[in-house]
Amino acid sequence: MGEKKRFAEKCRTQCRSGFTEKIIITEANNLGVKYITVYAFSTENWKRPKEEVDYLMSLLLDYLRNAEKTLSGENVVIRVIGSRKGLSEEICRQIIKTENFTKNNTGIVMNIALNYGGREEIVNAVKNICKDVTGGRQNVDDIDDEVFSSYLYTANQPDVDLLIRTSGEQRLSNFMLWQVSYAEMWFTDKLWPDFKPADLHKAIIDFSKQRQKIWGCVKMVKRIITSVVALAVFVGILFFTADMLYSCTCGGYIIYAI
């Protein structure tokens, strides 16, 4: 009985977190952010109780089905990154449908990291590079950081500059390990459902101050005005948990929040 009560409370928190996610995505879009990544379900989450996994998968399916209505007027492009292995045929079909429905939008790109793991992403990239080298499609001497990045799920997207983590945790949780190599880190004790646009603004301001120490005020302002902005978000489980990894780029700098 106690376990069921805890699970029910988690479900209520997750639903409130989903509302927070929409607010933050809308605010990021308004700020000119070009990319946002939601850590929906990690490869490690399969180890959770079946009841919880099934519930999270049903939430994801409902979210994808209702994407048109939920994000109406937000001009959001939805992409799902991660492995399709283990996902139901129904979810895979809905992923394709949702991506096709939003692909012609011109606003913020929202990556949903589903069945995603940073280590697995890197291992898969290495395997695909080896296949291309063996098949004569890739010269081993031409492989550098840029080429390697093109084999990741986030190919053609900028790297992370700022990593934000809510709930007082201070770990990456296997999220975008390659992309956050040079990221600044910003932590807050707030839980994800309590994370507000004002907190996003504070993170960006603090990040800007830190980068000004490195780049100088004039260069920083120039980058904010002229650079592509990107944002990524990690929400422990299906963007509905109270533990959040968040990332975005502030004027050319990518800020990630966990």
MOHU-V25148 format. One record per residue. N is the residue number from 0. RES is the residue in three letters. NEAR is the number of other C-alpha atoms within 12 Angstrom. D_FIRST is the distance of its C-alpha to the first C-alpha in whole Angstrom. Layout:
n->N res->RES near->NEAR d_first->D_FIRST
n->N res->RES near->NEAR d_first->D_FIRST
This chain:
n->0 res->MET near->7 d_first->0
n->1 res->GLY near->8 d_first->4
n->2 res->GLU near->12 d_first->5
n->3 res->LYS near->13 d_first->5
n->4 res->LYS near->11 d_first->6
n->5 res->ARG near->13 d_first->9
n->6 res->PHE near->22 d_first->10
n->7 res->ALA near->17 d_first->11
n->8 res->GLU near->16 d_first->12
n->9 res->LYS near->23 d_first->14
n->10 res->CYS near->27 d_first->15
n->11 res->ARG near->18 d_first->17
n->12 res->THR near->24 d_first->19
n->13 res->GLN near->34 d_first->20
n->14 res->CYS near->27 d_first->21
n->15 res->ARG near->23 d_first->23
n->16 res->SER near->33 d_first->24
n->17 res->GLY near->34 d_first->26
n->18 res->PHE near->25 d_first->28
n->19 res->THR near->30 d_first->29
n->20 res->GLU near->43 d_first->30
n->21 res->LYS near->31 d_first->32
n->22 res->ILE near->26 d_first->34
n->23 res->ILE near->39 d_first->35
n->24 res->ILE near->44 d_first->36
n->25 res->THR near->32 d_first->38
n->26 res->GLU near->24 d_first->40
n->27 res->ALA near->41 d_first->40
n->28 res->ASN near->33 d_first->42
n->29 res->ASN near->20 d_first->44
n->30 res->LEU near->27 d_first->45
n->31 res->GLY near->28 d_first->47
n->32 res->VAL near->39 d_first->44
n->33 res->LYS near->40 d_first->45
n->34 res->TYR near->45 d_first->42
n->35 res->ILE near->51 d_first->38
n->36 res->THR near->56 d_first->36
n->37 res->VAL near->48 d_first->32
n->38 res->TYR near->46 d_first->30
n->39 res->ALA near->46 d_first->27
n->40 res->PHE near->43 d_first->26
n->41 res->SER near->38 d_first->27
n->42 res->THR near->31 d_first->28
n->43 res->GLU near->23 d_first->26
n->44 res->ASN near->27 d_first->23
n->45 res->TRP near->23 d_first->23
n->46 res->LYS near->14 d_first->21
n->47 res->ARG near->17 d_first->18
n->48 res->PRO near->15 d_first->15
n->49 res->LYS near->13 d_first->17
n->50 res->GLU near->18 d_first->14
n->51 res->GLU near->26 d_first->15
n->52 res->VAL near->27 d_first->19
n->53 res->ASP near->20 d_first->19
n->54 res->TYR near->24 d_first->18
n->55 res->LEU near->36 d_first->20
n->56 res->MET near->31 d_first->23
n->57 res->SER near->21 d_first->23
n->58 res->LEU near->26 d_first->23
n->59 res->LEU near->38 d_first->26
n->60 res->LEU near->27 d_first->28
n->61 res->ASP near->22 d_first->27
n->62 res->TYR near->30 d_first->29
n->63 res->LEU near->34 d_first->32
n->64 res->ARG near->24 d_first->32
n->65 res->ASN near->18 d_first->32
n->66 res->ALA near->30 d_first->34
n->67 res->GLU near->24 d_first->38
n->68 res->LYS near->17 d_first->36
n->69 res->THR near->21 d_first->34
n->70 res->LEU near->29 d_first->37
n->71 res->SER near->16 d_first->40
n->72 res->GLY near->18 d_first->43
n->73 res->GLU near->27 d_first->41
n->74 res->ASN near->26 d_first->44
n->75 res->VAL near->35 d_first->41
n->76 res->VAL near->32 d_first->42
n->77 res->ILE near->38 d_first->38
n->78 res->ARG near->33 d_first->39
n->79 res->VAL near->37 d_first->36
n->80 res->ILE near->35 d_first->36
n->81 res->GLY near->36 d_first->35
n->82 res->SER near->24 d_first->35
n->83 res->ARG near->22 d_first->34
n->84 res->LYS near->15 d_first->33
n->85 res->GLY near->20 d_first->30
n->86 res->LEU near->26 d_first->30
n->87 res->SER near->18 d_first->30
n->88 res->GLU near->13 d_first->33
n->89 res->GLU near->19 d_first->32
n->90 res->ILE near->27 d_first->31
n->91 res->CYS near->26 d_first->34
n->92 res->ARG near->18 d_first->36
n->93 res->GLN near->26 d_first->35
n->94 res->ILE near->34 d_first->35
n->95 res->ILE near->21 d_first->39
n->96 res->LYS near->22 d_first->39
n->97 res->THR near->33 d_first->38
n->98 res->GLU near->27 d_first->40
n->99 res->ASN near->19 d_first->43
n->100 res->PHE near->24 d_first->42
n->101 res->THR near->30 d_first->42
n->102 res->LYS near->22 d_first->45
n->103 res->ASN near->16 d_first->48
n->104 res->ASN near->23 d_first->46
n->105 res->THR near->19 d_first->48
n->106 res->GLY near->28 d_first->46
n->107 res->ILE near->37 d_first->43
n->108 res->VAL near->38 d_first->42
n->109 res->MET near->46 d_first->38
n->110 res->ASN near->38 d_first->37
n->111 res->ILE near->38 d_first->33
n->112 res->ALA near->40 d_first->32
n->113 res->LEU near->43 d_first->30
n->114 res->ASN near->38 d_first->30
n->115 res->TYR near->42 d_first->32
n->116 res->GLY near->33 d_first->33
n->117 res->GLY near->32 d_first->36
n->118 res->ARG near->24 d_first->37
n->119 res->GLU near->25 d_first->37
n->120 res->GLU near->34 d_first->39
n->121 res->ILE near->27 d_first->41
n->122 res->VAL near->19 d_first->41
n->123 res->ASN near->23 d_first->42
n->124 res->ALA near->27 d_first->45
n->125 res->VAL near->22 d_first->46
n->126 res->LYS near->17 d_first->46
n->127 res->ASN near->23 d_first->48
n->128 res->ILE near->28 d_first->50
n->129 res->CYS near->20 d_first->51
n->130 res->LYS near->17 d_first->52
n->131 res->ASP near->19 d_first->54
n->132 res->VAL near->17 d_first->56
n->133 res->THR near->13 d_first->56
n->134 res->GLY near->12 d_first->57
n->135 res->GLY near->11 d_first->60
n->136 res->ARG near->14 d_first->58
n->137 res->GLN near->19 d_first->57
n->138 res->ASN near->16 d_first->60
n->139 res->VAL near->18 d_first->58
n->140 res->ASP near->9 d_first->60
n->141 res->ASP near->13 d_first->59
n->142 res->ILE near->20 d_first->56
n->143 res->ASP near->14 d_first->55
n->144 res->ASP near->16 d_first->52
n->145 res->GLU near->18 d_first->52
n->146 res->VAL near->21 d_first->53
n->147 res->PHE near->29 d_first->49
n->148 res->SER near->27 d_first->48
n->149 res->SER near->25 d_first->49
n->150 res->TYR near->28 d_first->47
n->151 res->LEU near->35 d_first->43
n->152 res->TYR near->35 d_first->41
n->153 res->THR near->36 d_first->42
n->154 res->ALA near->20 d_first->46
n->155 res->ASN near->16 d_first->48
n->156 res->GLN near->30 d_first->46
n->157 res->PRO near->40 d_first->47
n->158 res->ASP near->41 d_first->45
n->159 res->VAL near->40 d_first->43
n->160 res->ASP near->38 d_first->44
n->161 res->LEU near->44 d_first->41
n->162 res->LEU near->47 d_first->38
n->163 res->ILE near->49 d_first->35
n->164 res->ARG near->41 d_first->32
n->165 res->THR near->38 d_first->29
n->166 res->SER near->27 d_first->27
n->167 res->GLY near->20 d_first->29
n->168 res->GLU near->24 d_first->29
n->169 res->GLN near->20 d_first->32
n->170 res->ARG near->26 d_first->32
n->171 res->LEU near->36 d_first->33
n->172 res->SER near->29 d_first->30
n->173 res->ASN near->28 d_first->32
n->174 res->PHE near->45 d_first->34
n->175 res->MET near->44 d_first->37
n->176 res->LEU near->27 d_first->39
n->177 res->TRP near->32 d_first->42
n->178 res->GLN near->41 d_first->42
n->179 res->VAL near->33 d_first->41
n->180 res->SER near->20 d_first->44
n->181 res->TYR near->20 d_first->46
n->182 res->ALA near->32 d_first->43
n->183 res->GLU near->35 d_first->43
n->184 res->MET near->35 d_first->39
n->185 res->TRP near->38 d_first->38
n->186 res->PHE near->35 d_first->35
n->187 res->THR near->28 d_first->33
n->188 res->ASP near->21 d_first->30
n->189 res->LYS near->23 d_first->29
n->190 res->LEU near->29 d_first->26
n->191 res->TRP near->44 d_first->27
n->192 res->PRO near->32 d_first->25
n->193 res->ASP near->29 d_first->28
n->194 res->PHE near->39 d_first->31
n->195 res->LYS near->26 d_first->33
n->196 res->PRO near->24 d_first->37
n->197 res->ALA near->15 d_first->38
n->198 res->ASP near->30 d_first->37
n->199 res->LEU near->44 d_first->38
n->200 res->HIS near->22 d_first->41
n->201 res->LYS near->19 d_first->41
n->202 res->ALA near->36 d_first->40
n->203 res->ILE near->40 d_first->43
n->204 res->ILE near->23 d_first->45
n->205 res->ASP near->23 d_first->44
n->206 res->PHE near->35 d_first->45
n->207 res->SER near->35 d_first->48
n->208 res->LYS near->19 d_first->49
n->209 res->GLN near->22 d_first->49
n->210 res->ARG near->31 d_first->50
n->211 res->GLN near->20 d_first->53
n->212 res->LYS near->14 d_first->54
n->213 res->ILE near->14 d_first->54
n->214 res->TRP near->17 d_first->56
n->215 res->GLY near->15 d_first->58
n->216 res->CYS near->16 d_first->57
n->217 res->VAL near->15 d_first->60
n->218 res->LYS near->19 d_first->58
n->219 res->MET near->25 d_first->55
n->220 res->VAL near->21 d_first->56
n->221 res->LYS near->19 d_first->58
n->222 res->ARG near->23 d_first->55
n->223 res->ILE near->29 d_first->52
n->224 res->ILE near->17 d_first->55
n->225 res->THR near->15 d_first->56
n->226 res->SER near->21 d_first->53
n->227 res->VAL near->25 d_first->50
n->228 res->VAL near->38 d_first->47
n->229 res->ALA near->43 d_first->44
n->230 res->LEU near->49 d_first->40
n->231 res->ALA near->54 d_first->37
n->232 res->VAL near->51 d_first->33
n->233 res->PHE near->49 d_first->31
n->234 res->VAL near->44 d_first->27
n->235 res->GLY near->43 d_first->25
n->236 res->ILE near->44 d_first->23
n->237 res->LEU near->44 d_first->25
n->238 res->PHE near->46 d_first->26
n->239 res->PHE near->39 d_first->23
n->240 res->THR near->39 d_first->21
n->241 res->ALA near->36 d_first->22
n->242 res->ASP near->40 d_first->24
n->243 res->MET near->49 d_first->28
n->244 res->LEU near->52 d_first->31
n->245 res->TYR near->55 d_first->34
n->246 res->SER near->54 d_first->37
n->247 res->CYS near->56 d_first->40
n->248 res->THR near->47 d_first->44
n->249 res->CYS near->49 d_first->46
n->250 res->GLY near->35 d_first->50
n->251 res->GLY near->33 d_first->50
n->252 res->TYR near->44 d_first->47
n->253 res->ILE near->45 d_first->44
n->254 res->ILE near->51 d_first->41
n->255 res->TYR near->50 d_first->38
n->256 res->ALA near->52 d_first->34
n->257 res->ILE near->50 d_first->31
